[in-house]
Amino acid sequence: MPQLQSPALLRPRALNISLGLAIFSVGLFKKTVLADGLAQIARPIFDAAANGLVLLPTEAWAAAIAYSLQLYFDFSGYSDMAIGLARMFNVRLPVNFYSPYRATSIADFWRRWHMTLSRFLRNYLYIPLGGNRCGRARQAVNLMVTMLLGGLWHGAGWTFVAWGALHGLFLVIHRLWTLAVPPSEQIWAQRVRCFAGWFVTMLAVAVAWVFFRAADLPTALAMLRSMAGLQRQAPGAFDDLVSDGLPLIIGTALIAFLMPNVVDIFRRYRPVLAPAIELRQIGVGLRMLQWRPRPWVGIGVGALAACGLIAILGWQSEFLYFQF
């Protein structure tokens, strides 16, 4: 808020305009090319499950993973566009995403995903309820209540309640695990624990996103049964869709897991307000991806913007968070 009282706010700056346009273009590409492209895979399979069609495990997993990536690039792209627009007017917004799909625990995930909402839930729900100051049993209750209310914030439906309850349960289990199993001092054990933590976290997050996306609880449970291979096997109705969409799923997963995020790409120009915590990043040293106000960089950003604009004309663009 103090930024809005600065006299410098009203003076246009060429660097901030070019920086903001670049960040906005990256967000637009994420939203209209990557997220909306993934929607073409996830939407018909989830709709088929809602209509009672029995899915193969490969189809159900393809839809769950595609939606997990769609939601990430949709909301991350929206946040990037907001950050870019604000920077064009000389305002720095808080960072809202910090590579959450690299998280090695569910607590780490919530420190990286929708960071502004996470801080709100922590400061105005979890801490006033008592936080971790009233014993382990009370802490578990506080975590569950906070995440249940966080789920209801997204919508008054049982699927959102289930999603919030699952994340509350995940956080309670993680807390009990960290208390029962202290970290090892051996390097190899730390690496194994880090990879296992990342894999379990991504599995838990993907399962919870099924409830977030499904039209109702029966659809979500049917999707999970198909993912577990417990449904009656039937001929694959989406074999071509899954095979054709596999390169996009793999490509976007590699971007989410390995590529530097916007904060790191534009790090030298401080694109956002400083994160509340410092998180070690993968690939920060990739100099070719560090943004600079150079002609060849402008050409690349222009290409991203053009692809983002063209994609809007190519298929129906949906914004997943319009209802919240």
C-alpha positions as a printed Julia matrix, in Angstrom:
324×3 Matrix{Float64}:
   0.0     0.0     0.0
   2.79    2.56    0.65
   3.69    2.24   -3.05
   0.38    3.93   -3.95
   1.37    7.01   -1.94
   4.69    7.51   -3.73
   4.93   10.48   -6.15
   6.95    8.23   -8.49
   3.81    6.15   -9.08
   2.48    8.64  -11.65
   5.69    8.85  -13.7
   5.83    6.29  -16.54
   9.08    4.33  -16.67
  10.16    2.59  -19.85
  11.87   -0.24  -17.96
   8.79   -1.0   -15.88
   6.55   -0.91  -18.96
   8.77   -3.31  -20.91
   9.23   -5.53  -17.84
   5.51   -5.58  -17.15
   4.68   -6.39  -20.77
   7.18   -9.25  -20.72
   5.75  -10.75  -17.52
   2.21  -10.27  -18.82
   3.13  -12.05  -22.09
   4.55  -15.03  -20.19
   1.35  -15.25  -18.14
  -0.83  -14.95  -21.23
   1.07  -17.8   -22.9
   0.69  -19.96  -19.81
  -3.05  -19.32  -19.71
  -4.23  -19.46  -23.31
  -1.7   -21.89  -24.81
  -0.68  -24.26  -22.03
  -3.64  -24.24  -19.6
  -6.36  -24.09  -22.26
  -4.52  -26.72  -24.3
  -4.5   -29.06  -21.31
  -8.21  -28.35  -20.81
  -8.88  -30.05  -24.15
  -7.6   -33.27  -22.56
  -9.05  -33.02  -19.05
 -12.52  -31.64  -19.8
 -13.96  -34.41  -22.03
 -12.69  -37.2   -19.76
 -14.07  -35.61  -16.58
 -17.35  -34.92  -18.4
 -17.52  -38.56  -19.49
 -16.97  -39.72  -15.9
 -19.78  -37.39  -14.78
 -22.06  -39.04  -17.35
 -21.32  -42.51  -16.0
 -18.75  -43.72  -18.53
 -16.26  -46.2   -17.06
 -12.69  -45.06  -17.71
  -9.49  -47.01  -18.11
  -6.75  -46.28  -15.53
  -4.63  -44.61  -18.21
  -7.51  -42.32  -19.18
  -8.32  -41.4   -15.58
  -4.67  -40.68  -14.75
  -4.22  -38.66  -17.94
  -7.23  -36.51  -17.0
  -6.07  -36.07  -13.39
  -2.54  -35.09  -14.38
  -3.73  -32.86  -17.22
  -6.1   -31.05  -14.87
  -3.39  -30.67  -12.2
  -1.18  -28.98  -14.8
  -4.09  -27.0   -16.28
  -4.98  -25.54  -12.9
  -1.35  -24.67  -12.21
  -0.76  -22.86  -15.51
  -4.2   -21.21  -15.43
  -3.78  -19.68  -11.99
  -0.04  -19.1   -12.3
  -0.62  -17.37  -15.65
  -3.36  -15.2   -14.18
  -1.05  -14.18  -11.32
   1.77  -13.37  -13.76
  -0.58  -11.19  -15.82
  -1.68   -9.33  -12.68
   1.96   -8.83  -11.64
   2.88   -7.61  -15.13
  -0.03   -5.17  -15.35
   0.77   -3.75  -11.92
   4.44   -3.34  -12.77
   3.53   -1.31  -15.86
   2.03    1.16  -13.35
   5.16    1.07  -11.14
   3.57   -1.22   -8.51
   5.07   -4.47   -7.22
   2.56   -7.1    -6.15
   3.36  -10.03   -3.84
   4.53  -13.27   -5.39
   1.67  -15.77   -5.53
   3.34  -18.9    -6.94
   6.85  -20.18   -6.36
   7.19  -23.47   -8.28
   4.74  -25.39   -6.04
   5.1   -28.64   -7.97
   8.69  -28.88   -6.77
   7.52  -29.07   -3.16
   8.94  -31.96   -1.14
   6.12  -31.96    1.44
   2.52  -30.84    1.67
   3.54  -28.01    4.03
   6.14  -26.92    1.47
   3.45  -27.07   -1.2
   1.25  -24.6     0.69
   4.23  -22.28    1.18
   4.53  -22.15   -2.61
   0.94  -22.45   -3.92
  -1.44  -19.45   -3.79
   0.89  -17.82   -1.29
  -1.38  -14.82   -0.63
  -4.32  -17.07    0.33
  -2.02  -19.3     2.4
  -0.8   -16.3     4.39
  -4.39  -15.11    4.87
  -5.51  -18.52    6.16
  -2.49  -18.7     8.46
  -2.75  -15.15    9.87
  -6.53  -14.85   10.19
  -7.65  -18.44   10.86
  -4.89  -20.81   11.95
  -3.07  -18.47   14.37
  -6.26  -17.01   15.98
  -7.5   -20.58   16.52
  -4.36  -21.25   18.53
  -1.95  -22.42   15.85
   0.61  -24.83   17.28
   0.64  -23.26   20.74
  -1.99  -25.49   22.39
  -0.6   -29.0    22.02
  -0.52  -31.5    19.18
  -4.18  -32.55   19.32
  -5.35  -28.93   19.19
  -2.89  -28.21   16.38
  -4.37  -31.06   14.33
  -7.88  -29.68   14.91
  -6.72  -26.18   13.93
  -5.19  -27.48   10.71
  -8.36  -29.36    9.79
 -10.65  -26.4    10.55
  -8.42  -24.0     8.6
  -8.3   -26.2     5.49
 -12.01  -27.02    5.65
 -12.8   -23.3     5.66
 -10.24  -22.83    2.88
 -12.11  -25.43    0.86
 -15.45  -23.73    1.49
 -13.93  -20.42    0.39
 -13.65  -21.93   -3.1
 -17.31  -22.88   -3.23
 -20.23  -24.17   -1.18
 -20.09  -27.75   -2.44
 -19.21  -31.13   -0.98
 -16.37  -31.57   -3.45
 -14.65  -28.46   -2.07
 -15.29  -29.66    1.48
 -13.66  -32.99    0.6
 -10.72  -31.2    -1.04
 -10.17  -29.05    2.05
 -10.55  -32.03    4.36
  -7.98  -34.01    2.39
  -5.43  -31.22    2.56
  -6.11  -30.8     6.27
  -5.53  -34.53    6.73
  -2.36  -34.38    4.63
  -1.01  -31.54    6.79
  -1.81  -33.42   10.01
  -0.08  -36.57    8.73
   2.94  -34.52    7.63
   3.16  -32.89   11.06
   3.03  -36.25   12.85
   5.59  -37.7    10.43
   8.1   -34.9    10.99
   7.76  -35.36   14.76
   8.15  -39.14   14.6
  10.9   -39.4    11.96
  13.63  -36.76   12.32
  15.77  -36.07    9.24
  18.92  -38.12    8.76
  22.39  -36.58    8.69
  23.51  -38.83    5.81
  23.42  -37.2     2.38
  22.04  -40.23    0.54
  19.22  -40.61    3.07
  18.35  -36.93    2.73
  18.15  -37.27   -1.06
  15.98  -40.38   -0.85
  13.68  -38.66    1.64
  13.53  -35.55   -0.56
  12.54  -37.54   -3.67
  10.07  -39.72   -1.76
   8.56  -36.62   -0.19
   8.17  -34.97   -3.61
   6.57  -38.09   -5.14
   4.11  -38.62   -2.27
   3.22  -34.92   -2.25
   2.5   -34.82   -5.97
   0.41  -38.0    -5.69
  -1.6   -36.56   -2.81
  -2.09  -33.22   -4.58
  -3.23  -34.91   -7.81
  -5.74  -37.08   -5.92
  -7.13  -34.04   -4.1
  -7.46  -32.08   -7.37
  -9.86  -34.79   -8.6
 -12.36  -33.66   -5.95
 -11.67  -30.03   -6.84
 -12.51  -30.66  -10.52
 -15.28  -33.26  -10.36
 -18.88  -32.19  -10.77
 -19.92  -34.06   -7.62
 -18.69  -36.62   -5.1
 -19.86  -39.72   -7.05
 -17.92  -38.51  -10.09
 -14.8   -37.93   -7.99
 -15.05  -41.38   -6.42
 -15.59  -42.99   -9.82
 -12.46  -41.21  -11.12
 -10.43  -42.46   -8.15
 -11.68  -46.02   -8.61
 -10.62  -45.87  -12.26
  -7.21  -44.45  -11.29
  -6.79  -47.36   -8.86
  -7.87  -49.91  -11.48
 -10.94  -50.95   -9.47
 -13.51  -50.2   -12.14
 -14.86  -52.75  -14.58
 -12.56  -52.66  -17.6
 -14.1   -51.31  -20.78
 -12.81  -50.39  -24.23
 -10.9   -47.13  -24.11
 -13.02  -44.31  -25.47
 -10.2   -41.74  -25.23
  -7.19  -43.66  -26.51
  -6.54  -41.18  -29.32
  -7.06  -38.17  -27.05
  -4.62  -39.51  -24.46
  -1.96  -40.47  -27.01
  -2.27  -37.15  -28.86
  -2.17  -35.17  -25.62
   0.74  -37.04  -24.06
   3.45  -34.72  -25.52
   1.66  -31.67  -24.1
   1.3   -33.31  -20.68
   4.98  -34.31  -20.59
   6.16  -30.94  -21.9
   4.14  -28.89  -19.41
   5.17  -31.19  -16.56
   8.83  -30.61  -17.39
   8.21  -26.84  -17.42
   6.48  -26.98  -14.03
   9.1   -29.25  -12.46
  12.36  -28.01  -13.99
  12.09  -24.56  -15.55
  12.82  -21.36  -13.6
   9.73  -19.44  -12.56
   8.91  -15.82  -13.29
  10.5   -14.65  -10.05
  13.8   -16.22  -11.1
  13.66  -15.29  -14.78
  13.19  -11.61  -13.88
  15.1   -11.8   -10.59
  17.6    -9.02  -11.29
  14.75   -6.5   -11.75
  12.86   -7.49   -8.58
   9.55   -8.27  -10.34
   7.58   -8.83   -7.12
   7.7    -8.01   -3.45
  10.22  -10.22   -1.68
   8.84  -13.68   -0.84
   8.09  -14.3     2.82
  10.63  -17.13    2.81
  13.69  -17.93    0.72
  13.3   -21.1    -1.33
  16.2   -22.7    -3.14
  15.44  -22.93   -6.84
  16.47  -25.34   -9.59
  17.93  -23.83  -12.71
  18.45  -20.28  -11.49
  21.85  -20.31  -13.15
  20.4   -20.76  -16.64
  21.7   -17.47  -18.0
  19.93  -17.83  -21.33
  16.56  -17.6   -19.54
  17.43  -14.5   -17.5
  15.37  -11.6   -18.85
  17.18   -8.51  -20.11
  15.86   -5.54  -22.12
  17.5    -6.66  -25.36
  16.12   -6.8   -28.93
  16.37  -10.59  -29.25
  14.63  -11.0   -25.89
  11.89   -8.65  -27.12
  11.42  -10.82  -30.2
  11.01  -13.9   -28.01
   8.54  -12.18  -25.69
   6.63  -10.88  -28.72
   6.4   -14.42  -30.05
   4.96  -15.61  -26.72
   2.42  -12.77  -26.77
   1.44  -13.53  -30.36
   0.96  -17.22  -29.58
  -1.13  -16.3   -26.54
  -3.37  -14.0   -28.55
  -3.75  -16.43  -31.45
  -4.64  -19.25  -29.05
  -7.63  -17.26  -27.8
  -9.08  -17.5   -31.31
  -8.25  -21.19  -31.61
 -10.45  -22.61  -28.85
 -12.78  -21.55  -26.09
 -10.78  -19.99  -23.28
 -12.02  -20.65  -19.76
 -10.87  -19.13  -16.5
 -11.11  -21.75  -13.77
 -11.35  -19.24  -10.92
 -14.23  -17.16  -12.26
 -16.68  -18.66   -9.75
 -14.69  -18.1    -6.56
